[in-house]
Amino acid sequence: MKRRSLPGIFCGFLIALISGSAALAQADIENVIVETYYISDAQDATDVIGGTLAQGSRTYRVFIELCPDCSLRSLYGDVNHALKIQSTTPFFNNLDRGKTYGHQINNSALDENTAALDSWLALGAASNIRMGTLKADDEDGSIIGGANNDGGSEGVPGGLLVNTDPDAGFPLTERDGLVPGLGGSVLPPNFNLIGEDPTVTFGTETVSQAFISNDVRIGCAAPGVKGPTPENRVLVAQLTTTGELSFMLNIEVQRPDGSLARYVASDSLLQPGETPNGLLNYPPVCGCIDPYFLEYDPTAGCDDGSCVTPIIFGCLDTLACNYDPGANFNVPQLCCYGPGNCNGLSVDLLCPEIVGIMNDSPSRTSLKVYPNPANEQVYFDWERSAAGEKTLMVHDLHGRQLIHFNVPAGFGREVRRIDLSGWPAGMYLISANDGHHWERSKLVIH
């Protein structure tokens, strides 16, 4: 089926529709990365100065990758979208040098016992003078582990955090994911906490396996926080646990133009300015992540191959002269109902057939069409003429001829019944000729 091309008008509406949707707005968030930073071994478990760290504990770092000129302004939870960070077992909080936020960690304490594996939240910083980055984006392991570590308990003078478990990627002695901050500063500008204090979960002596809050904002002032590498990956948490990690994050992003956008992990009870983003869930729930398919799910965080039906934009109002039965996504602004009622668009372009009808001479063929609108069947009732043969044709709006028959010369009336079973709803064009004049009219099937 050949489709009418509307390059200027259609593309204009398409751009307006998509650019204002949640789908493209999510370009502010390019990815969410959960890195396995370290896996503790039996030697690490011998340390008692910072509290016993169980063998097999995994330390995760969570990064939000933003658009190149975007910045992070806050992590938050509100009455409709809780901020949730959970594990099936308690988080490890170092008793000796642990803190609640990354920028509170004294850089000089990172070589003490297991302080470098403490659990905390962050707005970019992993110590008071270092930003956190993926180990793959670091170039050295100059601060944490092995010879850098002052050790822990009696009989273990040093050499902690040296496990080379391949599931954790680069050993900390080679790359520790700690780099200088942009412009020399790592502190979030005017860092502030509003609402519930995360210390209830990430305090020095806290034993807890969940931080869930509907009343918290961990934020900073403009210009916000950017990642230390061109990829703009901002560290938001370091979490150590023997259990299964899960989270639902809500974040506030400052765009390059200075405007703020809020992204939430759930699409329920969205408030003005909030957009759901499945990347903020962990483990991610998979679905269709391509906004150009009908199956698109804005809360999906990974692709599961369920994108099947490409979106075809068009007018799905059967009363419109440019009704498009081949479309599957209605754009009311594209519907045209005739001159003066075409949404400001060109009726000549969208409905040239209607213009042709209006410009034709008055009816002279005495053709009656009933019922109209029709459903299961329609009758064409035409007075025969001894003057000559008459012709009737019906076309769809794509120009395909569906009916063609001739009425022979003679006397009396000619009535033809047409079965409409299988005809799609919409508008059809009737053309009738008495040998001298054409009459054109419309048939609507609902």
DOROPA-328359 format. One record per residue (C-alpha): y, z, x. Coordinates in steps of 0.1 Angstrom, whole numbers, padded with zeros to 4 digits, always signed. Each point is the difference from the previous one (the first is absolute). Layout:
BEGIN
YZX
...
% end
This chain:
BEGIN
+0000+0000+0000
+0034-0010+0015
+0025+0028-0003
+0038-0006-0004
+0018+0007+0032
+0031+0022-0003
+0009+0005+0036
+0035+0014-0002
-0001+0020-0032
-0036+0012+0003
+0004+0011+0036
+0032+0018-0008
-0016+0021-0027
-0031+0005+0021
+0020+0013+0029
+0020+0023-0023
-0031+0013-0016
-0020+0007+0031
+0029+0013+0022
+0008+0026-0026
-0036+0011-0004
-0019+0028+0016
-0022-0025+0018
+0025-0013+0025
+0019+0033+0001
-0030+0014+0018
+0009-0021+0030
+0019+0031+0011
-0034+0016+0008
-0020-0023+0021
-0030+0023+0007
-0013+0035+0001
-0021+0008+0030
-0024+0030+0004
-0009+0003+0037
-0028+0022+0013
+0019+0016+0027
-0027+0023+0015
-0035+0014-0007
-0005+0035+0013
-0031+0008+0020
-0019+0032+0010
+0023+0006+0030
+0031+0000-0023
-0018+0025-0023
-0001+0026+0029
+0038+0005-0003
+0009+0031-0018
+0037+0004+0009
+0011-0025-0027
-0027+0009-0024
-0035-0014+0000
+0000-0037-0004
-0034-0010-0015
-0020-0026+0019
+0001-0034-0018
+0036+0006-0014
+0019-0032-0004
+0037-0003+0006
+0016-0027-0021
+0035-0014+0003
+0016-0017-0030
+0026-0028+0006
+0020-0019-0025
+0010-0035+0012
+0033-0010-0015
+0019-0033+0000
+0018-0005+0034
+0034+0013-0012
-0012+0026-0025
-0001+0037+0007
-0017+0030-0014
+0021+0025-0018
-0025+0024-0016
-0034+0011-0011
+0001+0014-0035
-0018+0013-0030
+0014+0002-0035
-0010+0010-0035
-0017-0034-0006
-0014-0007+0034
-0013+0028+0021
-0001-0002+0038
-0036+0006+0009
-0016+0005+0034
-0035+0014-0002
-0033+0005+0019
-0034+0012-0011
+0003+0028+0026
+0031+0019+0013
+0024-0017+0024
+0002+0013+0035
+0032+0019+0008
+0004+0011+0036
+0007+0037+0002
+0018-0001+0033
+0025-0029-0001
-0005-0016-0034
+0029-0010-0022
+0006-0015-0035
+0019-0031+0011
-0006-0024+0030
+0036+0003+0013
-0004+0038+0002
-0029-0003+0026
+0013+0009+0035
-0010-0029+0022
-0008+0024+0028
-0026+0017-0023
-0020-0031-0004
-0020+0008+0031
-0009+0034-0013
-0035+0007-0014
-0004-0022-0031
+0036+0000-0011
+0001-0038+0002
-0024-0002-0029
+0019+0023-0024
+0005-0013-0036
+0035-0007-0011
+0023-0024-0020
+0025-0023+0017
+0029-0023-0004
-0008-0020+0032
-0001+0027+0027
-0032+0014+0016
+0020+0026+0021
+0035+0010+0006
+0006-0028+0025
-0027-0026-0009
-0007-0024-0028
-0035-0006-0013
-0015-0034+0003
-0034-0016-0002
-0020+0006+0031
-0004-0038+0003
+0038-0003+0002
+0003+0026+0028
-0004-0007+0037
-0011+0033+0015
-0016+0034-0006
+0025+0020+0021
+0003+0031-0022
-0032+0009-0018
-0036+0008+0011
-0020+0005+0032
+0021+0007+0030
+0031+0004-0022
-0016+0027-0020
+0004+0037+0011
-0033+0009-0016
-0010+0026-0026
-0024+0029+0001
-0014+0020+0028
-0024-0021+0021
+0016-0032-0011
+0031-0003+0022
+0008-0035-0012
-0012-0034-0008
+0002+0001-0038
+0006-0031-0022
-0020-0023+0023
-0026-0012-0025
-0005-0038+0002
-0017-0005-0033
+0004-0038-0007
+0007+0007-0037
+0034+0014+0011
+0010-0030+0020
+0020+0006+0032
-0006+0034+0017
+0030+0022-0001
+0000+0001+0038
+0007-0037+0000
+0023-0004-0030
+0013+0030-0019
+0023-0017-0026
+0032+0017+0012
+0030-0021+0010
+0038+0007+0004
+0021-0003-0032
+0023-0029-0007
+0034+0008+0016
-0015+0031+0016
-0001+0020-0033
-0030+0009-0021
+0014+0025-0024
+0004-0013-0036
+0037-0001-0008
+0009+0031-0020
-0036+0008-0007
-0004+0020-0032
-0025+0015-0023
+0005+0003-0038
-0026+0017-0022
-0034+0013+0010
-0005+0008+0037
-0030-0018+0016
-0005+0031+0022
-0023+0012-0028
-0025-0025+0013
+0012-0008+0036
+0012+0034+0011
-0012+0015+0033
-0025+0025-0015
-0007-0019-0032
-0035-0008-0012
+0004-0027-0026
-0015-0034-0009
+0027-0014-0022
+0037-0005-0004
+0007-0011-0035
+0036+0002-0013
+0020-0013-0029
+0032+0015+0014
+0006-0010+0036
+0022-0023+0021
-0004-0001+0037
+0029-0022+0010
+0029-0009+0022
+0034-0016-0002
+0010-0037+0006
-0009-0020+0019
-0035+0015-0004
-0028-0003+0025
-0015-0031+0016
-0031-0004+0021
+0003-0002+0038
-0016-0035+0003
+0010-0034-0014
-0027+0004-0027
+0021+0029-0014
-0030+0023-0007
+0013+0035-0009
-0023+0030+0005
-0001+0022-0031
-0029+0024+0007
-0025+0012+0025
-0030+0017-0017
-0031+0016+0016
-0031+0008-0020
-0037-0001-0001
+0001-0012-0036
+0008-0032-0019
+0037-0008+0000
+0019-0013-0030
+0036-0004-0010
+0025-0013-0025
+0034-0005+0015
+0034-0007-0016
+0028-0012+0023
+0036-0009-0001
+0010-0031+0021
+0035-0010+0011
+0003-0038-0001
+0021-0021+0025
+0028-0002-0026
+0001+0039-0002
-0015+0002-0035
-0029+0024-0006
-0034-0009-0015
-0027+0025-0011
-0037-0009+0003
-0027+0021-0017
-0038+0000+0003
-0006-0001-0037
+0013-0024-0026
+0000+0026-0028
+0033+0013-0015
+0022-0021+0022
+0037+0010+0001
+0029-0024+0006
+0000-0011+0036
-0037+0009+0006
-0025-0026+0010
-0038+0006+0003
-0016-0010+0033
-0038+0003+0005
+0004+0003+0038
+0013+0036-0005
-0035+0011-0012
-0028+0010+0024
-0028-0009-0002
+0015-0031-0014
-0011-0013-0034
-0007-0037+0003
+0009-0028-0025
+0020-0032-0002
+0030+0003+0023
+0015-0035-0005
+0029+0001-0025
-0005-0037-0008
-0033+0007-0018
-0004+0014-0035
-0024+0027+0013
+0027+0014+0023
-0001+0038+0002
+0031+0016+0015
-0019+0032+0008
-0027-0018+0020
+0000+0008+0037
-0025-0026+0012
-0014-0033-0012
-0034+0000-0017
-0001-0037-0008
+0009+0005-0037
+0029-0024+0001
-0014-0029-0022
+0026-0014-0023
+0032-0015+0015
+0031+0007-0021
+0014-0031-0017
+0035+0007-0013
+0012-0017-0032
+0011+0004-0036
-0027+0014-0022
+0019+0000-0033
-0016-0026-0023
+0032-0005-0018
+0018-0012+0031
+0003-0037+0006
-0013+0005+0035
-0029+0023-0008
-0025-0003+0028
-0036+0008-0009
-0010-0003+0036
+0021+0030+0011
-0013+0035+0001
+0031+0020+0008
+0029-0002-0025
+0035-0004+0012
+0022+0003-0031
+0030-0013+0019
-0017-0034+0004
-0005-0005-0038
+0021-0027-0016
+0004-0004-0038
+0023-0029-0001
+0037-0008+0007
+0021+0031+0000
-0031+0022+0002
-0014-0007+0034
+0009+0032+0020
+0028-0019+0017
-0024-0025+0014
+0000-0038-0004
-0017-0010-0032
-0002-0036+0014
-0021+0013+0028
-0022+0025-0018
-0005-0018-0033
+0009-0037+0003
-0023-0007-0029
+0022+0020-0023
+0031-0018+0012
-0018-0033-0009
-0008+0013-0035
+0036+0009-0006
+0014-0033+0013
-0024-0021-0022
+0011-0016-0032
-0007+0018-0033
-0036-0001-0014
-0009-0032-0018
-0038+0002+0001
-0006+0025-0029
-0025+0020+0021
-0009+0035-0012
-0018+0025+0023
-0014+0032-0016
-0006+0028+0006
+0025+0003+0028
-0004+0024+0019
-0037-0007-0003
-0031+0019+0011
-0035-0015-0007
+0010-0034-0014
+0029-0022-0008
+0007-0029-0024
+0020-0031+0007
+0011-0015-0033
+0017-0035+0002
+0010-0025-0026
-0016-0034+0008
+0021-0031+0000
-0009-0036-0008
+0025-0010+0027
-0023+0008+0029
-0022+0023+0019
+0013+0035+0010
-0008+0020+0032
-0002+0038+0005
-0005+0018+0034
-0001+0037+0010
+0007+0011+0036
+0001+0034+0016
+0030+0012+0021
-0017-0013+0032
+0001-0035-0014
-0038-0003-0008
-0008-0021-0031
-0023+0020-0023
+0001-0022-0031
+0006-0036-0007
-0008-0018-0032
+0013-0029-0020
+0007-0002-0038
-0007-0035-0013
+0023-0018-0022
-0005+0006-0037
+0011+0021-0030
-0004+0037-0008
-0001+0030+0023
-0020+0005+0032
-0011+0036+0007
-0018+0009+0032
-0014+0035+0006
-0002+0011+0037
-0022+0028+0012
+0020+0022+0024
-0030+0020+0013
+0003+0004+0037
+0037-0009+0001
+0020+0025+0020
+0029+0017-0018
+0033-0015+0007
+0023-0029-0008
-0011-0037-0004
+0021-0031-0005
-0006-0025-0029
+0011-0036+0003
-0002-0023-0030
+0010-0037-0002
+0003-0022-0031
+0003-0032+0020
+0038+0003+0001
+0010+0036+0007
-0014+0031+0018
+0000+0034-0015
-0007+0030+0022
-0008+0036-0010
-0017+0031+0011
-0034+0016-0009
-0004+0037+0009
-0034+0015+0002
-0002+0038+0000
% end
